[in-house]
Amino acid sequence: MKILFAGKFDRAYNRTQVLLDGLRTIPGVELSFYNYKEEAFRIGKLKKAIQAADVVFLPSFTHGNVALVKLLAGKKPVIFDPLISRYLTKVFDYKQVSRYSIRAYKNYLKDRISMKMADLVVCDTESHRQYFHEAIGIPLAKMRVLEVGVNTDEFRPMPAPHEAGKFVVGFYGGFIPLQGAQHIVMAAKELVGHADIEFRLIGNGFEFEKIKKIIADHHLHNVQLLGWVAYKDLSQAINEFDICLGIFGDTHKADLVVPNKVYHYAAIQKAIISKDTPAIRSIFTQNESMLLTSTAAADIAAAILRLKQDAALREKIAANGYHIITTQYNHRIMAQKLVDMAEGLLASPRFTTA
């Protein structure tokens, strides 16, 4: 099967990279690329690339590219991986766009047109699939769930240095609203009297300055902001954590996703605390493979203390989470799911009679 990755996309973005890493391990799969981000756009060259492929795949965030690609593809199947709703993200998550504005409507149309034009839409969670159906009007039959997954060759348990007498609570992210970093640092405030508990926050981004101010205002000496860590060093950094924190955002989007970091933490066999959401519960079980809580700082702090004090629970959650992710959501399995979806499209009457 020849799969063309097309559109303006970042091939190093985690979701896309996991699929590429997995697809490269599957015999009989040939990959090609026409990436507007890496080379000048030429409609003739794009059309030629589409003609040479069996299936066209548009990776995450390529909403604006789907319509043209489908028009050029004609009877060849086009699979779109939106990952997010632009409308939900801009209007309700980042709150950058007024709900009833022209810009909001434009973002809604970008969601709707791109998903309507594609032959198949893949969603990272069932919760996102239901949202696209209810809010954007995309038929459920047109969508399939393809979880984010993780490259388990890159993210795996490794020996790591550990400072005696320290219990390290770790987090990494882009400090975007759905991650709820403010609740994490307020949980650190609740635990400031525990001298052996240290919070290490990796990354920067949208709310980073806000988080820095909260830490400074409350004199949180138990929080380290480590800044950006290169992707190649991220697995080692996570291995140095005792437990890991997922997401605690108060936005609706936070309820729809299982973020990259959660897959990474679990693949490294770390016990995880995260917000209790339908999306998270689609993979993880309370007290078995994750510790789920509310977004309240006191509840997050209590969960941290519980895992710190109960080594057996911590180890059980870490082991169970590791087993689930490495056996059901590794990069090879995710890629094979995509190939199976593509084969299903190619075998359907719409394309076999083309």
Number of C-alpha atoms within 10 A of each C-alpha: 14 15 21 23 24 24 26 21 20 18 19 11 11 18 23 18 17 22 25 20 17 19 24 15 13 14 8 10 12 14 14 15 17 22 19 16 12 12 9 10 14 10 12 10 12 20 15 13 18 27 16 12 19 18 22 27 23 25 26 21 18 19 26 14 18 25 18 14 22 20 14 16 21 13 14 22 21 28 26 27 24 21 22 19 22 21 23 22 19 18 21 17 20 14 12 12 19 13 15 9 10 11 16 19 16 13 19 19 16 21 23 20 16 21 27 19 18 23 17 21 28 23 23 23 23 19 21 21 21 18 17 22 16 12 13 18 14 20 15 13 9 15 23 18 16 21 24 24 28 32 25 21 11 16 22 20 19 13 8 11 11 13 8 7 9 12 19 20 24 24 25 28 19 17 21 17 22 22 26 20 26 22 22 28 23 21 22 26 22 17 22 18 10 13 12 13 20 21 25 21 22 20 16 19 12 12 16 17 12 13 20 15 11 15 21 11 9 12 12 19 14 20 21 14 17 12 16 15 14 10 12 10 10 16 20 19 18 28 23 20 23 19 24 24 27 27 29 27 23 18 17 14 20 23 20 22 24 25 21 16 19 27 26 23 31 29 30 25 27 30 28 27 26 22 25 21 20 17 19 24 15 12 17 21 16 14 13 16 27 29 24 22 19 16 20 16 21 18 16 26 20 16 20 23 14 14 20 18 11 10 11 11 19 23 16 18 27 23 19 19 27 24 16 17 23 23 12 15 22 23 26 23 21 24 23 16 18 20 18 12 17 21 15 10 20 16 12 10 9 13 13 11 8 8
